[in-house]
Amino acid sequence: MMSSLSLRARSNLLSAMPKRFASSLSASKMQDSNKQIKESIKMTKLDNGILVASLENSSPISRVAAVLNTGSRDENHAEQGSTHALRVFSNLATRNFSSFGITRNLDQIGAQLSISSTRENTTYLLESVRNNISRGADILSEIVSRPELRHWEIDDTKSRLEFELEVYEQQPELKIVDMIHKASFKNSLSNSIYAPRFNVSNLKSELLSGFRQKNFTSNRLTLIGLGVDHDDLIRFADQFRLPTGSSTRQAARFVSSELREENLDDLVHVAIAAEGVGQSNKEALASAVASHAFGSVYNRIKYSNGASRLSRSVLQLAKESAGVTSFNVNYSDTGLFGFHLIGSTNDIGNLAKGLYQELSKVATSGFSNEEINRAKNSLKTSLANSLDSSQGFIEAFTKGHDHVNVEEVLKSVDAVQSNDVNAFVKRVASSKHSLAAIGNLSELPRLEELRV
């Protein structure tokens, strides 16, 4: 893989699950988070629909992120895998640069370019020293705006896409994320961020160009600069020549279903989820606090079973090593709230039953004030730590500029009421659920049996 260009995948759900669920994309740390908080964000909406936002963080490294509000949820059936393919093919020739030319020019200025995608966004992040950011922005605009997608280059590069699929298929901790989405949604959000095998041969130049024409539009582009002068960033934005288009997308529809992949693996992965809430919903923070109260990845102590509520109540039912965590993900219009279990074939049935018993118990009696306060502290640490990194800051900004002021975010968490958290858990317990599982599932009851 080229040294200056890294292609990586992300899922919003991953950030709420254990690190083994996370992608390889690591966020670059901001150099001075205190100054980042004090500086104000400058924003300009251009006539072509591009939103330009900058923040001076006094870092010696400048970062420019071109964030397109499109991802795998915008693919129709014939286009499945398009965002994955475009991510992999991002280093191919553009109108003014060859593939070699992209790598050579980035290496000459010591810049790093990473491409990541989720179900809702595609992000091109350029990082370089300040005096080289203008030259780097020229290359960034070429990659985003003017890819040639030549069919012979695509044919030569498909082996890399297939390699990524081979790695993905050998990791059940990644597959379970896609499976729980497919089991939970009838459309849009059910699409994987990885290309399905059946459609790889159809991911050709014409199809990918058509997908870009519909979804890579100027009104869906946000250009975010960290350590970049705002006027310079506006000038950079003029180089992004994208068509105009609609910003509407198909609404996600939650369904209750069960998706099981049987094999001979004695280590079983199970995900159980209910419909959560969207990121702008007033219950969004309550759902996040509830996840931390049950026990999320941030409550985990390395090399131990942890001290979370789920760990204490559920893991004691296992005779062999096991794991359990809660996850919460908020998309633009809906979300997922649920639990991830890992255990042996012989233990997984008891673990799943114990999980439902604990969920019913919390729905009936609620979390104590002490548990809620502990969860708030855990959530605040998680959010503050995320905003202390460039990638975390960019992801937060795409949800709204009110998500990036650390002080305001922490105040909002403190304002969450215990009654709101307990009401959310009660609704989750009584609503429809979906289930996804991978492994030897001979001892795992069906979903309807678990809910008895």
N, C-alpha and C positions, 0 to 999 in steps of 0.2 A: 504493500500500500504506500502511496506517496507520502513523503515525510511531512509535507506542509498541509495536506488536505485529509481531514478525518471525517468519516461518514458514520454516523451513529443513529440509533433509534431510541426514542423515549416513549413512555406511556405515562399519562397523568396518574394512573392507578399505581404505577411502580413506586412513586414517592411515598405512598402510604403503606407499602408492604415491606417485608424484610429486605436487607441489602442484596440477598441472592436474587431478588426480583428486579433489581435495578439494572439499568443499562450501563454501558461502559463509559458514558459521557460524564466526565467529572467537571464540576463548575470551577472556573478560575476565580480565585479569591480576590475580593476588592482590597486595595492597599490601605484604605483609610475609611472605615465604616462610619466613624464619628462625623467626619466632614460630609460624607454622603448624606447623612440624616439632615444636617443643617442646610445644605444647599437645596434650592428649590428646583423643581423640574420645569423646564421650558417646553411648551408644546405649540406646534403650528399645524393647522390643517390646510394642505395645499389645494389648489383648484381642481387638481386631477383626482383628489380623494385620498392621497397619501397622508398619513399622520406622522409627523416628525416630532420626536421627543428626545430631549437631551438632559443630561445631568453631569455637572462638573464634580468629579470625585477626587481630584488632585492626585490621580494615579499616574505613574510614568507610562502605563500601558493604556492605549485608547482601544475602545471596543465599539464596533458598529454591528448591530443585529438587524437584519431584514427579516421581519416576522410576517408571514403570510397566514391569514386566517383561513386556512384550508388544510385538511388532513384526510385520513383514510375514511372518515365518516361521509365525505363528499363524493366518494366513488360509487358509481352504479355497479350493477352486477358485472357488466363487461369490462369495467375499469378497475376491478379489484386488483390491488398490488401496484397501482400507478404511483402512489406516493413513495412506496418502498423503492420502486425502480428509479424514480426521479432523484431520490436521495443517493442511490448507488451511482447513477450516471452523472452526478453533478460535476465531475471533473473532466467531462468530455468537452470536445471543441465547442467554442461559441463563435459568434460572427467574426470577432476580431482576435481570438486567441485559440491556438491549438491546445490540446490536452497537455502536451509538453510545455507549451508557453505559459499556461496557468501555473503549473508547478514551479517552473523556473523563476517566474516573476515573483511569486510568493516567497520562494526561498531567498531571493536576492534582497528582499526587504525584511527578512526574518519574521514574516507574518504566519499566523496560524488561522486556518479556516475550517470550521466544523459545521456539519449539516445534521440537524436532528428533526424528527417529526413525531407528532402525537396524533391522536384521532382528530384533533381540531386545529392544530397549527403546524407549520413548517418553518423552521428557523435556520437562517444562514448567519453564522457568527464569525466575524473577522476580528482578530486581535493582533495589534502591532504596537511598536513604540510610536509615540505621538507624531514625530516628524515624518513618518512613513504612512500615516493613515489615509492620506489623500490618494496615494498611488494604490493602496490596498482597496479603497472604495471603488476605484475604477474597475478592478478585477471582480469585485463583489457584484457590481451592477451588471457586468457582462454575464456572470454565471446565473444570476436571477432573471435577467431580462432577455438575454439573447442566446440561449443554447440552440445549437443546430440540430442535435439529436439525429445524427447521421446513422442510417440503418446499419452500415458496416461496423461502425464503432460500437453500437449497441450490441450487435452480435458478438463482437470480440470481448465485451465486458460482462455479458450475462453469466459467465462462469463465476464471477464474484458474487452476483446476486444469489446464484444457486448455492455457493459456499455458505453464505449467511443463512440460507434456509436450512442447510444441513446442520449447522451449529444450533440454530433455533429448535429444530426438531429433536435434538438430543438433550434439551433442557426443559423438563416438565415444569419447572418453576416459572418459565416464561410462557409456555403453552397454556398453563392454567389461567393466566391473565386473559388471553384471547378467548378461551373457552367460556369463562364466566360472563364475558361481554356477549358472546354469541348466544348463550343460554338466557341472557337477561333482556336482550333487545331484539326486536323484530327487524329493524332496519338501521341504517346509518352507523350508530355506535357499535353494532355487531361486527362491523368490518375490522379485520386484523390490521395492525400496522406492518405486518409482513405479507408478502405476496403469496397467495394460495398456489399450490403446485399446479392445479389444473389450468391456471391462467398465465403462467410464466411465458409460454410460447406466444401468447397474444399481446404481450407488452412490447409493441413495436413503435416505431417513430410516429406513425400517423395517430395511433391511439393516445400516446403520451402527449403529443402536441395538442390534440383536441382537449385532453384533460387540462393542460396548462391554459389553453385559451379561455376555458370556462371559469377556472378557479384561481389562476395566478393573475389577478386583476389589481389595478391601482387602488381601488377603494377597499381592498382587503389587505393592503400593505401598511405595516407600521415600521418606520425606521427609527431605531433606538440607538442613541449614542451615549456612551459612558466615557468621560474624559475627552469629549469632543466639543469644540465650539459650536453653538447652535446655528450660527449663520453658515458655517462650513457644512454642517449636516444638511441644511436646506439645499445648499449647492450640490451636495452629493445626491440628494433625492431627485434632482432634475435628470440624473443619468439613468434612473430606473424607468425605462419606457415600457409600460405594461398597458394592455387594453383595459377599457372600462367594462364593468359587468355588474351583475346582481350580487348582493351580499347575503341574500337569503339562502337558507339551507333547509333540508327536510328535517322536521321535528323527530326526535327519537321517541320510540314507543316501547315502554317496558312490557315484557311478557314473563310469565312464570313457566319455566321449563327446566328440563334436566338433560345434561350432556355428559355422557360417560365414555371414556376411552379405556377399554380393557387391554391390559398386557400382563406380563408375568413379573413385573417389578414389585417387590415386596414393600417398597417405600411408596406410600400412597399420598397424593396431593388432593385435597378437597377444598373447594371454595363455595361458600354459601352467601347469597346476597339478596338484598331487598332494594327497591328503588329508593335512592337518596334524594338529594335536592340540588338544584342548579347553583352556580357560584354567586348569583345575585339574589338568591332566595334568603329571606330573613332567618331561616333555620340553618344556613350554611355553617356558621360558627358553632351552633349547638351540635350539629352533626360531627364536627371535628372534635369538640370537647368529649362527646360520647365515645368516639373511637379511642381517644387517649385514656378515657376512664376504663374502658374494657381492657385496653392494653395493646398499644400499637408498637411498631418497630422502635419508637423512641423510648419506650418503657423497658426495653430489653437490656439485660446485663450480660455481657459476653461470657461464654462458658458456664452459664447458669440457666435455670428454667425461668428466671425472672421473678418479680414480685407483683406482677399485674394480677388483676382480678381473674382473668381467664386462666393464667398460668396456675394460680393457686387452686382453682376449682375444677379445671378440666384435665390438666396434665397428670394429676394424681391418679386418674383412671387408667393410665397407660402403664404397661409392664415393661415396655422398651422405650427408648428415646423418642420424644415427640415434640412438636412445636405448635403453637397457636398464636395468632395475632388478629387484630381487627384492622380493617382498612376502610377508608372513606375517600371518595373521589367526587369532585364537583365539576361537571361540565357546564357549558353555557346554558343549557335548558333543562337538564336533569342530572342525576348522579347515581352512584352505587354506594351502598353501605353494606358491609358484610364481614366475613371471617375467613381466614385461611388456616386450614389444618394440615399438618404433616405427621404421619405416623405409619406404623407397620400394618400389614394386612390384618393381623389378629387384633390390633388395638383400635383401628380406625372407626369401627362401628360404635364402640363405647365412647370414643372421643366425640363423635358427631352427636350422639345422644346427650352426652354431658354438656356440650355446647348449647343445645336447645334448652336444656333444663336451666342453665345459667341465664340465658336470654329471657326465659319466662320469669325467672326469679327477679331479675332487674326490672322487667316491665311491670311486675306486680308491686315490688317494694321500693324501687328507685335506687339511684346512687345516693350515698350519704353526702353531706356537705364537705366532709373531709376528702372523699374521693373526687368530688367535683373540683375542689381547689387544687388537688394534686394533678388532675388532668389539665387544668388551665395552665399550671406552671410548665407542664410538659409540652403543651401546645405552643406556649409563648417561646420557649427555648427553640423548638423546631422552626417556628416562623422567623424568629430573629436570626437564627443560624442560616436559613435559606436566603434571607435578604442581604446577608453579609457576603454573598457570592454574586458574581456577575450573571451567571445563568439563572440563579434563583430570582434575582432582581428583574431580569427580563421576563421570566415566566410570570412573575407577579404583576408586572405592568400590563401584560397582555390581558389580564383579567380586569384591569381598571387602574388608573393612576392612584386611586385611594387605597390600593393594596400594598403600596411600596413605602409609605411613611411608617417607620417602625414604631414610633411612639403612639400613633393613632391606632395601628393594628393591635398593639398590646392593650391599649385602653378598651378596644372593642371586645377583646377576649375577656377582660375583667368584667365587662358589663353583661356577659352571658349569665342568665339566671338558671338556677338548678331546676326550677320547674320546667323551663323550656327544654333542657337536656333530657329530663325524664319523660317528658311528653313525646319527644322525638323517638326515644327508645321504645316507648309503648306503641307508637305507630308502626315502627319497624317490625316489632314482634308480631303484630296482628295483621300485617300486610302480606301480599303474595311474595313468595321467595323463589329463587332459582338456584340450581346446583350444578357444579361442574366437578368432575373427578377424573384422575389419571392413575392407573396402576392396577394391581390385583384387587378388584372391587368385590370379591366374593363375599366379604363380611360387611360391606357397606350397605345399610338399608336404603331403600328408595326414599325420595323426598317426602312423599305422603306418609310414609311410615315414621319418619323422624318427627313430623309435626303432630303426631297423635298425642 
